[in-house]
Amino acid sequence: MKALRYHGARDVRVETVPDPQLADGKDMIVKVTACAICGSDLHLYDGLIPTLQKGDILGHEFMGEVLEVGREVRDVQKGDRVVVPFNISCGDCFFCKRQLWSLCDRSNPNAALATKQFGAAPAGLFGYSHMFGGYPGGQAEYVRVPFADVNHVKIETDLSDEQVLFIGDIFSTGFMAVDVCDVQEGDVVAVWGCGPVGLFALKSALMLGAKRVIAIDRFPERLELARTKCDATPIDYEKSDVIEVLKELTSGRGPDICIDAVGMEAHGHGLEFWYDRVKQAVGLQTDRPTALRQAVMACRKGGTVSVPGVYGGPIDHFPFGAAFNKGLTLKMGQTHTHRYAPALLQRIAAGEIDPSFIITHRLHLEEAPKGYDIFQHKKEGCIKVVLKP
């Protein structure tokens, strides 16, 4: 089959590799009909995630048709159309039984590697380094999916791939980022980063009852999409003092909920941004927390800061004193996709939202390296790239 493989920082190639095989009775093989490049894939592309090896197949946002199932699989069969959650869950461990799906204790065969980094291992992820299980990813023609009965959302309607693909990752991620904040009537929600997750967070905040949403970014096309498709008030952080503008928009208090949808490669300006860039370049800091710092400083007293943006290691100059003295609640973590995806599918079917509004580029799998370059450098107004095998 054809698959996108990692060969080093900013070097990915579509190559021919062996087709996946059933390795366990609970596995299934999915023929991919659509996959996407996720913002968190760019951290891999930039070489910032440890334990990624040359030849690894990337991609964790995919869907397709079930081609083959193992002897113990009961809930899916050959020919079913499915979206596959990006995190892999067993469905039976301590955490899965509590619907903490992204913290599954059994799906990461390399848990020891992750434990050294994080103190405990999260669930396995498709195409996201050996620290997260070393599973081949979905930017390929076929994928082996473990625990098939658990790791699928069956699509039994005529909704298009582009309408349902994102429930397996970014739509669920944006929705969870807001849902865990317990939005109250009249709340103001500010979102840093108007990439796909940020846009879905804005849409989700309105669906969950927020009075006003505010979008913070520097790319005009992203801010315009946030304004026109998400009814957001845009702030260009290169032209405005974000914290001061947020105070002006909230009677001096700050937003009730602040969401960092940027993560470990945040951009900014001034001395603090260059401090982060230098420390990251020499390995003294893995992540650049510009957006996270602003979110903490901007949030109103007693408010909530939610972090769907990916972080991988130590950060410096985190304003923990501000979080403590303002009495902030911090919410974060990999998305519990299995909890949210079925309900979001119902919202799509009911016409509440068409997630395909974020797609700007449609490419063939063979063009995936071009897609990464376009997405990484925000060329051609790129917001989301979907690949078709």
C-alpha positions in Angstrom: 0.0 0.0 0.0 0.9 3.7 -0.2 1.6 5.5 3.1 3.1 8.7 4.4 6.4 8.0 6.3 8.6 10.2 8.5 12.2 10.6 7.5 13.3 13.4 9.7 12.3 17.0 10.6 10.2 18.4 7.7 11.0 15.4 5.5 7.9 13.2 4.9 7.5 10.9 1.9 4.7 8.8 0.4 6.2 5.3 -0.1 5.1 1.7 -0.7 5.0 -0.4 2.5 3.5 -3.8 3.4 -0.3 -3.9 3.8 -1.4 -4.1 7.5 -2.4 -7.5 8.8 -4.7 -8.6 11.7 -2.5 -9.1 14.7 -5.1 -10.0 17.2 -8.6 -11.3 17.2 -10.0 -7.9 18.3 -8.4 -6.1 15.3 -10.0 -4.8 12.2 -8.5 -3.5 8.9 -9.9 -0.3 7.5 -9.6 0.9 3.9 -9.1 4.6 4.3 -11.5 6.8 2.3 -10.5 10.1 3.8 -7.8 11.3 6.2 -6.5 14.7 7.2 -3.4 16.6 8.4 -3.9 17.7 12.0 -2.2 20.7 13.7 -0.7 18.3 16.1 0.9 16.4 13.2 3.0 19.5 12.6 4.8 19.0 16.0 5.9 15.6 14.6 6.8 17.2 11.2 9.0 19.8 13.1 10.8 17.0 14.9 9.6 18.1 18.4 8.0 14.8 19.6 10.6 12.3 20.9 10.6 8.6 20.0 9.4 9.2 16.5 11.5 7.0 14.2 12.5 7.1 10.6 9.9 5.2 8.5 7.0 5.6 10.9 3.6 6.1 9.2 1.9 9.3 10.3 -1.7 10.4 10.7 -4.4 10.0 13.3 -7.4 11.6 11.7 -9.0 9.1 9.3 -12.1 7.1 8.4 -13.1 4.4 5.9 -14.6 1.1 5.1 -14.1 -2.0 7.2 -12.2 -4.5 5.0 -11.5 -7.3 7.5 -12.3 -8.1 11.1 -10.7 -10.5 13.7 -12.5 -13.5 15.1 -13.5 -11.8 18.3 -15.0 -8.7 16.8 -18.7 -8.4 17.2 -19.9 -4.8 16.7 -18.5 -4.1 13.2 -18.4 -6.2 10.1 -16.9 -6.1 6.6 -18.4 -3.2 4.6 -19.3 -1.0 7.5 -18.4 2.7 7.2 -16.6 4.0 10.3 -14.8 7.0 11.7 -11.9 5.9 13.9 -11.1 7.9 17.1 -7.5 9.1 17.1 -6.8 7.7 20.6 -6.9 3.9 21.0 -8.9 2.5 24.0 -9.5 -1.0 25.3 -13.0 -0.3 26.7 -12.5 -2.4 29.8 -9.7 -0.9 32.0 -10.2 1.4 35.1 -10.1 4.6 33.0 -12.2 3.4 30.0 -14.9 2.3 32.4 -15.0 5.9 33.7 -15.1 7.3 30.2 -11.6 8.7 30.5 -10.9 7.1 27.2 -7.7 8.9 26.3 -6.1 7.6 29.5 -6.6 3.9 28.7 -4.2 1.7 30.6 -4.0 -1.1 28.1 -3.6 0.3 24.6 -0.1 1.7 24.9 2.4 -1.2 24.6 5.2 1.3 25.2 3.8 2.7 28.4 7.2 2.7 30.1 8.5 5.3 27.6 5.6 7.7 28.3 5.8 7.1 32.0 9.4 8.4 32.0 8.2 11.6 30.3 4.8 12.2 32.0 4.8 10.2 35.2 2.1 7.9 33.7 1.2 6.7 30.3 -1.8 8.0 28.3 -3.6 5.8 25.7 -2.0 4.7 22.5 -2.4 7.0 19.5 -2.3 6.3 15.8 0.8 7.6 14.0 2.1 9.6 17.0 5.5 8.2 17.9 6.6 5.1 19.9 6.0 6.9 23.2 2.3 6.7 22.3 2.4 3.0 21.2 4.2 3.1 17.8 1.0 2.4 15.9 1.1 3.0 12.2 -1.1 6.0 11.3 -4.0 6.8 9.0 -2.3 8.8 6.2 -2.3 5.6 4.3 -4.5 3.4 2.1 -5.1 0.9 4.9 -4.9 0.8 8.7 -5.0 -1.8 11.4 -7.3 -0.8 14.2 -6.9 -2.6 17.6 -9.9 -3.1 19.9 -12.2 -2.7 16.9 -15.5 -3.0 18.8 -14.5 0.0 20.9 -12.5 2.2 18.5 -15.1 3.1 15.8 -18.1 5.3 15.3 -20.4 3.7 12.7 -21.7 6.0 10.0 -25.1 4.7 8.9 -26.3 7.9 7.1 -25.6 9.4 3.8 -23.5 12.2 5.3 -20.3 12.8 3.4 -16.8 11.8 4.6 -16.0 15.5 4.9 -19.0 16.1 7.1 -18.2 13.3 9.6 -14.4 12.9 9.4 -13.6 15.4 12.2 -15.6 13.8 14.9 -12.7 11.4 15.3 -10.4 14.2 16.4 -10.6 18.0 16.0 -14.4 18.5 16.3 -14.5 16.4 19.5 -11.4 18.2 20.7 -12.8 21.6 20.2 -16.1 20.6 21.8 -14.5 18.9 24.8 -12.4 22.0 25.4 -15.6 24.0 26.0 -17.7 21.3 27.6 -15.4 20.7 30.5 -15.6 24.4 31.4 -19.3 24.1 32.4 -20.4 27.1 30.3 -23.1 29.3 32.0 -25.6 31.5 30.3 -24.0 34.9 29.6 -20.4 33.6 29.6 -17.8 35.1 27.4 -15.3 32.6 25.9 -12.0 33.7 24.4 -10.1 31.2 22.1 -6.4 31.6 21.3 -5.7 30.1 17.9 -8.2 30.0 15.0 -6.9 26.8 13.4 -9.4 23.9 13.1 -9.6 23.1 16.8 -9.9 26.8 17.7 -12.7 27.2 15.2 -14.6 24.2 16.5 -14.1 25.5 20.1 -15.7 28.8 19.0 -18.7 27.0 17.3 -19.0 24.6 20.3 -19.1 27.5 22.8 -22.1 29.0 21.0 -23.8 25.6 20.8 -23.3 25.2 24.6 -24.8 28.6 25.4 -22.0 31.2 25.5 -23.2 34.7 25.1 -20.1 35.9 23.2 -17.0 34.3 21.7 -13.7 36.1 20.9 -11.1 34.8 18.5 -7.4 35.6 18.8 -5.0 34.9 15.9 -2.7 36.8 13.5 -3.8 35.4 10.1 -6.5 37.5 8.4 -8.2 34.5 6.7 -8.5 32.6 10.0 -9.9 35.6 11.8 -12.3 36.2 9.0 -13.5 32.6 9.1 -14.0 33.0 12.9 -16.0 36.1 12.3 -18.2 34.9 9.5 -18.7 31.2 10.4 -18.4 31.4 14.2 -19.9 34.8 15.0 -16.7 35.6 16.8 -15.2 39.0 17.7 -11.7 38.9 16.1 -8.5 40.1 17.7 -5.2 40.3 15.8 -2.5 39.8 18.4 0.1 41.5 16.2 -1.9 44.7 16.1 -3.4 44.8 19.6 -2.6 44.3 23.2 -4.7 41.2 23.7 -5.2 41.4 27.4 -6.2 45.0 27.3 -8.7 44.4 24.5 -10.2 41.5 26.4 -10.6 43.7 29.4 -12.4 46.4 27.3 -14.7 43.7 25.9 -15.6 42.3 29.3 -16.1 45.4 31.5 -12.6 45.0 32.9 -13.1 41.5 34.3 -11.6 39.3 31.6 -13.3 36.4 29.8 -15.1 33.7 31.9 -13.4 31.0 29.9 -10.0 31.1 28.1 -9.0 28.3 25.7 -5.5 27.7 24.5 -6.0 26.0 21.1 -2.4 26.6 20.1 -0.2 24.5 22.2 3.6 23.9 22.2 4.5 26.0 19.1 2.8 29.3 19.9 4.0 32.4 18.1 4.2 35.8 19.6 6.5 38.9 19.6 8.8 40.7 22.0 11.5 39.4 24.4 9.4 36.6 25.9 8.7 35.0 22.6 12.4 35.0 21.6 13.3 33.7 25.0 11.1 30.7 24.4 12.5 30.2 20.8 16.1 30.2 22.0 15.4 27.8 25.0 13.5 25.5 22.7 16.3 25.5 20.1 18.9 24.5 22.6 16.8 21.9 24.3 16.3 23.7 27.6 12.5 23.9 27.0 10.4 21.7 24.8 7.4 24.0 24.4 6.6 27.6 23.7 3.7 28.6 26.0 3.0 32.1 24.7 -0.8 31.6 24.3 -1.1 29.7 27.6 0.6 32.5 29.5 -1.8 35.0 28.0 -4.8 32.9 28.7 -3.9 32.6 32.4 -3.3 36.3 32.7 -6.4 37.3 30.8 -8.9 35.0 32.4 -11.2 36.6 35.0 -11.0 35.8 38.7 -12.6 32.4 39.4 -12.7 31.6 35.7 -11.6 28.5 33.7 -8.6 28.0 31.5 -8.9 25.1 29.1 -6.0 23.6 27.1 -6.8 21.4 24.1 -3.5 22.5 22.5 -0.8 19.8 22.6 2.1 20.2 25.1 4.9 17.7 25.3 7.2 18.6 28.1 8.6 21.4 30.4 7.7 25.0 29.9 9.3 28.1 31.5 7.9 31.3 33.1 4.5 29.8 33.6 2.4 32.3 35.7 1.3 29.8 38.3 1.0 32.5 40.9 -1.6 34.3 38.8 -3.6 31.1 38.4 -3.4 30.5 42.1 -4.3 34.0 43.3 -7.1 34.4 40.7 -8.6 31.1 41.8 -8.6 29.7 38.3 -9.7 26.2 37.3 -7.4 24.5 34.8 -8.8 21.9 32.4 -6.6 20.0 29.9 -5.7 16.7 28.4 -6.0 14.5 25.3 -9.6 14.3 24.1 -12.0 11.6 25.3 -13.1 11.1 21.7 -15.2 8.1 22.3 -17.4 10.1 24.8 -18.1 13.0 22.4 -18.1 11.6 18.8 -21.5 9.8 18.8 -23.3 12.9 20.2 -21.5 15.2 17.7 -22.5 12.9 14.9 -26.1 13.4 16.0 -25.7 17.2 15.9 -24.3 17.0 12.4 -27.2 14.8 11.2 -29.6 17.3 12.8 -28.1 20.1 10.7 -26.7 22.1 13.7 -23.3 22.2 12.1 -21.5 21.2 8.9 -17.8 20.6 10.0 -16.6 20.7 6.4 -16.6 24.5 6.6 -13.0 24.5 7.8 -11.6 22.6 4.7 -9.5 24.7 2.4 -7.4 22.1 0.6 -8.3 18.7 -0.9 -5.3 16.7 -2.1 -4.5 13.1 -3.1 -2.5 11.1 -0.6 0.4 11.2 -3.0 0.5 15.0 -2.5 0.7 14.7 1.3 4.2 16.2 1.5 2.9 19.2 -0.3 0.0 19.4 2.1 2.3 19.4 5.1 4.3 22.3 3.6 1.2 24.3 2.8 -0.3 23.7 6.2 3.0 24.3 8.1 3.7 27.6 6.4 0.0 28.7 6.1 0.3 29.1 2.4 -2.7 29.8 0.2 -4.8 30.7 3.2 -4.6 27.0 4.4 -6.7 26.1 7.4 -7.3 22.4 6.9 -6.0 19.8 4.5 -8.0 16.6 3.7 -6.3 13.8 1.8 -8.0 11.1 -0.4 -6.1 7.8 -0.9 
